[in-house]
Structures are given as structure tokens and as C-alpha cells.
Amino acid sequence: MADTVHSLTARLHELLVAHVTDGAADIAPGLRDIVARGAALGPDGAWIAAGAHANLSGMALVQGQADRAVSHLEAAVSAGYNDCVALHAGPALPLHRDPRFRTLYQRMRITEDDFDELLWLHQEMRTAVRDAQDAVVDNIGRLDTGVSPLPQAPLPTREPHTQGVLATRVDLAALQTALQRAALKAEFQRSSGNTSLDLIDGSWDRPRARRDAWHADASDTRRQRAAEARAFVERPSAGSSLLSPCPPLGSITYPA
């Protein structure tokens, strides 16, 4: 079966979900495979190869392999990578002193509207993790048998002016998927445990379970509305012409 942009995007998403779910999972061979297959698609697949290279760079950086990190980053930038926001996150900060990195950073280009989306994507990554943590705490001790999925903000659907933004969308989508799977797993375990209480010895507190279910429904509705309200909205004044280059290195504050 021939590779397509869709199939390779799905494969990249799958690998990143595995990495988020299990940090010890070795996804490097899969990412290298995507680099080769994405490059074979020509310009349409360049951003997928760039995203795979960027993730290989990040993994090398975490492992203390600065030279390998810069090498993968160079390949990513050559393929269109331009997530200047990610390069202001904690793990990348030590590279700011590396002249090779500084040269690469100067090669990246982005538009104002795409830069706005990058900021939103990284902010949403932070928000998604906090929401998942809050949901875990809120659901501790619930006696109802309902299952609460984790409401998540919709991904942007606008057509970006620089394809590098698409790779960061996959990063967020993978994080959302991993968090959702973990949340649902915990919820099904809680629900089945409460069902077992009733079946085994009849000790299940039905009145409290009904109250818990009511509160959970109200909380789910509130979270869903909050997630929908966080959807990315383009600024009418944001320009679509390329900035030259990205905002200066060190001028971006990574979303808290």
C-alpha cells in the first residue's frame, strides 16, 4: 500500500502517543522510518519528515546528545520546521548558546497568524495536562458508575501559510489522545469497581452515587464549554506575510 500524507500523519500520531504514554518506549526507529517515507512524498510530505526530525532532536536533547539534537534540528529546518515557540521551552534553552543552533534559528520563517497558532498550540498542551490532572483529582472517590471523557479543545482547521505548523498540530493531537486514553482507562476502572461493590456485598451507597453522578454531569458540561471556548481564533490584524526571521531568539516566553 502506497504511503499518503494521511497515512504517515496517522503513523506519526501513533508513535507520539506511544511516547507520551510510555516515555521508555523506543520510537526512534519509527520516526526515522517516517523521515524516509515522508521525504519520498516530495513537498507534500516534507512537514511530516520535519516533525519526525524535530521529535528525534528533542529526544536526543533530553538524553544529553546535543550534537545529534542539532543535526536532527538542521534536517527539520531544511524540511520546513519553524516551531520557534517549542525552541523556547526548557529542554531547548541550553542550545541557545550554541552558534550552530543560533544559525539554524535564523533560517526559520513564519507568518504572524501561524505564530499566533503556535503560541495557542503550546498553551493548549499545558492546559490539557492541567485539565487532565484536575479531572483525576475531582473523580477520586466518585461512587457513580458513569464515565467522564476528558473534554478537549478542537484543533485548528485553518489553512496555515507555513506547513511547519502542521507538525505541532500533530504534537498536540497526540498529547490529547494519550491523555484521553489514560482518563478513560481510569474512569472505566472506577466505574467497574463501584459496580463490583454492589454485586459483591451490596455496600454501594446508591443515594451518594446519584449525587456524585449529578455533580459529575455538571462538571463535565462546564469543562466541555470551557474547552470549546478555548478554540483558536485568528486575529483579524494578524498578517500572512513571512516574518524575517522568526521573533528574535530569547524574545518568546514559553506559555505557562
C-alpha positions as CSV (number, residue, x, y, z in Angstrom):
1,M,0.0,0.0,0.0
2,A,1.4,3.4,-1.1
3,D,2.2,6.0,1.6
4,T,0.0,9.1,1.7
5,V,0.2,12.2,3.8
6,H,-2.8,11.0,5.7
7,S,-1.3,7.6,6.5
8,L,2.1,9.0,7.5
9,T,0.4,11.6,9.7
10,A,-1.6,8.8,11.4
11,R,1.6,6.9,11.9
12,L,3.4,9.9,13.4
13,H,0.5,10.5,15.7
14,E,0.5,6.8,16.8
15,L,4.3,7.0,17.6
16,L,3.9,10.2,19.6
17,V,1.0,8.8,21.6
18,A,3.2,5.8,22.5
19,H,6.0,8.2,23.6
20,V,3.6,10.2,25.8
21,T,2.1,7.1,27.3
22,D,5.4,5.4,27.9
23,G,8.4,7.6,27.9
24,A,10.6,4.5,27.8
25,A,9.1,3.3,24.5
26,D,11.7,3.4,21.7
27,I,10.0,5.2,18.9
28,A,13.2,6.4,17.3
29,P,13.3,3.7,14.6
30,G,9.7,4.5,13.7
31,L,10.5,8.2,13.5
32,R,13.5,7.6,11.2
33,D,11.2,5.4,9.0
34,I,8.7,8.3,8.8
35,V,11.6,10.7,7.8
36,A,12.4,8.5,4.8
37,R,8.8,7.8,3.8
38,G,7.8,11.4,4.3
39,A,10.7,12.7,2.2
40,A,9.7,10.2,-0.6
41,L,6.3,12.0,-0.9
42,G,8.1,15.2,-2.0
43,P,7.0,18.7,-0.9
44,D,3.6,17.4,0.4
45,G,5.3,15.1,2.9
46,A,8.2,17.5,3.9
47,W,6.4,18.8,7.0
48,I,5.9,15.2,8.2
49,A,9.6,14.4,7.9
50,A,10.3,17.7,9.6
51,G,8.1,16.8,12.5
52,A,9.8,13.4,12.9
53,H,13.2,15.0,12.8
54,A,12.1,17.6,15.4
55,N,11.0,14.9,17.8
56,L,14.2,13.0,17.3
57,S,16.0,16.2,18.1
58,G,14.0,16.7,21.2
59,M,14.7,13.1,22.3
60,A,18.4,13.5,21.7
61,L,18.4,16.7,23.7
62,V,16.8,15.1,26.7
63,Q,19.4,12.3,26.5
64,G,22.2,14.9,26.6
65,Q,23.2,14.4,23.0
66,A,23.5,18.0,21.9
67,D,25.3,17.3,18.6
68,R,22.7,14.8,17.5
69,A,19.9,17.2,18.6
70,V,21.4,19.9,16.4
71,S,21.9,17.6,13.5
72,H,18.2,16.5,13.5
73,L,17.1,20.1,14.0
74,E,19.1,21.1,11.0
75,A,17.3,18.4,8.9
76,A,14.0,19.5,10.3
77,V,14.5,23.2,9.5
78,S,15.6,22.2,6.0
79,A,12.3,20.4,5.6
80,G,10.3,23.4,6.7
81,Y,10.2,23.2,10.5
82,N,9.5,26.5,12.1
83,D,8.2,26.0,15.6
84,C,10.2,28.8,17.2
85,V,7.9,28.6,20.3
86,A,9.0,25.0,21.0
87,L,12.6,26.1,20.9
88,H,11.9,28.4,23.9
89,A,10.8,25.5,26.1
90,G,13.0,24.4,29.0
91,P,14.9,21.5,27.3
92,A,15.9,23.6,24.3
93,L,17.2,26.6,26.3
94,P,20.8,25.2,26.7
95,L,21.1,25.1,22.9
96,H,20.6,28.9,22.7
97,R,24.3,29.3,23.5
98,D,25.3,27.0,20.6
99,P,26.3,29.0,17.5
100,R,25.1,26.2,15.2
101,F,21.7,26.4,16.8
102,R,21.6,30.2,16.5
103,T,22.3,29.9,12.8
104,L,19.5,27.4,12.3
105,Y,17.1,29.6,14.2
106,Q,17.8,32.5,11.9
107,R,16.8,30.3,8.9
108,M,13.3,29.7,10.1
109,R,10.4,31.8,8.8
110,I,6.8,32.2,9.9
111,T,3.8,34.4,9.4
112,E,2.1,36.4,12.2
113,D,-1.0,34.2,12.1
114,D,0.9,31.0,12.1
115,F,3.0,32.3,15.0
116,D,-0.3,33.0,16.9
117,E,-1.4,29.5,16.3
118,L,1.9,28.1,17.5
119,L,1.5,30.0,20.8
120,W,-2.0,28.7,21.1
121,L,-1.0,25.1,20.4
122,H,1.7,25.1,23.1
123,Q,-0.6,26.9,25.6
124,E,-3.2,24.2,24.9
125,M,-0.6,21.5,25.6
126,R,-0.1,23.0,29.0
127,T,-3.8,23.5,29.6
128,A,-4.6,19.9,28.5
129,V,-2.2,18.4,31.0
130,R,-3.6,20.6,33.9
131,D,-7.2,19.7,33.0
132,A,-6.4,16.0,33.0
133,Q,-4.7,16.3,36.4
134,D,-7.7,18.3,37.8
135,A,-10.1,15.7,36.4
136,V,-8.2,12.9,38.1
137,V,-8.4,14.7,41.5
138,D,-12.1,15.6,41.0
139,N,-13.1,12.0,40.2
140,I,-11.4,10.4,43.2
141,G,-14.0,8.8,45.4
142,R,-16.9,9.1,43.0
143,L,-19.4,6.3,43.7
144,D,-21.4,6.6,40.5
145,T,-20.8,4.2,37.5
146,G,-20.8,6.9,34.9
147,V,-17.7,7.5,32.8
148,S,-16.5,11.1,32.1
149,P,-14.4,11.6,29.0
150,L,-11.9,14.4,29.0
151,P,-13.2,17.5,27.2
152,Q,-10.5,18.9,24.9
153,A,-10.3,22.0,22.7
154,P,-10.8,21.4,19.0
155,L,-7.7,21.5,16.8
156,P,-7.4,24.4,14.4
157,T,-8.7,23.7,10.9
158,R,-7.5,26.9,9.2
159,E,-5.1,26.5,6.2
160,P,-1.7,27.6,7.6
161,H,0.7,29.7,5.5
162,T,3.7,27.6,6.6
163,Q,3.4,23.9,6.7
164,G,5.6,23.5,9.7
165,V,2.6,24.4,11.9
166,L,1.0,21.1,10.9
167,A,3.7,19.2,12.8
168,T,2.9,21.0,16.0
169,R,-0.8,20.2,15.5
170,V,0.1,16.5,15.4
171,D,2.1,17.0,18.7
172,L,-1.0,18.4,20.4
173,A,-3.3,15.8,18.9
174,A,-1.0,13.1,20.2
175,L,-1.0,14.6,23.7
176,Q,-4.8,14.9,23.7
177,T,-5.2,11.3,22.6
178,A,-2.8,10.0,25.2
179,L,-4.5,12.0,28.0
180,Q,-7.9,10.9,26.8
181,R,-7.0,7.2,26.8
182,A,-5.5,7.5,30.3
183,A,-8.5,9.3,31.6
184,L,-11.0,6.8,30.1
185,K,-8.9,3.9,31.5
186,A,-9.1,5.3,35.0
187,E,-12.8,6.1,34.6
188,F,-13.7,2.6,33.5
189,Q,-11.7,1.1,36.4
190,R,-13.5,3.3,38.9
191,S,-16.9,2.6,37.3
192,S,-16.3,-1.2,37.3
193,G,-15.1,-1.0,40.9
194,N,-18.2,0.7,42.0
195,T,-20.4,-1.9,40.2
196,S,-18.4,-4.7,42.0
197,L,-19.2,-3.1,45.4
198,D,-22.9,-3.5,44.7
199,L,-22.6,-7.0,43.3
200,I,-20.3,-8.4,45.9
201,D,-21.8,-7.3,49.2
202,G,-24.4,-4.6,48.4
203,S,-22.4,-2.0,50.2
204,W,-22.7,0.6,47.4
205,D,-24.2,3.9,48.6
206,R,-26.9,4.5,46.0
207,P,-28.0,7.9,47.2
208,R,-24.5,9.2,47.3
209,A,-23.8,7.6,43.8
210,R,-26.8,9.6,42.4
211,R,-25.5,12.8,43.9
212,D,-22.0,12.1,42.5
213,A,-23.5,11.4,39.1
214,W,-25.3,14.8,39.2
215,H,-22.2,16.7,40.2
216,A,-20.1,14.8,37.6
217,D,-22.6,15.7,34.8
218,A,-22.5,19.4,35.8
219,S,-18.7,19.3,35.9
220,D,-18.5,17.6,32.5
221,T,-20.7,20.2,31.0
222,R,-18.6,23.0,32.5
223,R,-15.4,21.5,31.3
224,Q,-16.8,20.9,27.8
225,R,-17.9,24.5,27.5
226,A,-14.5,25.7,28.7
227,A,-12.7,23.5,26.2
228,E,-14.9,24.8,23.3
229,A,-14.3,28.4,24.4
230,R,-10.6,27.8,24.1
231,A,-10.7,27.1,20.4
232,F,-8.2,29.0,18.4
233,V,-9.4,32.2,16.8
234,E,-7.4,34.2,14.3
235,R,-6.7,37.8,15.0
236,P,-8.1,39.9,12.1
237,S,-5.0,42.1,12.3
238,A,-2.5,39.2,12.1
239,G,-0.5,39.3,8.9
240,S,0.1,36.5,6.5
241,S,3.4,37.7,5.1
242,L,6.6,35.9,6.2
243,L,8.4,37.4,9.1
244,S,12.1,37.6,8.5
245,P,13.2,35.7,10.5
246,C,11.1,34.3,13.4
247,P,10.9,36.5,16.5
248,P,14.4,37.0,17.9
249,L,15.8,34.2,19.9
250,G,15.1,34.7,23.6
251,S,12.2,37.1,22.9
252,I,9.5,34.4,23.3
253,T,8.1,33.4,26.7
254,Y,7.0,29.8,26.6
255,P,3.3,29.5,27.7
256,A,2.9,28.9,31.4
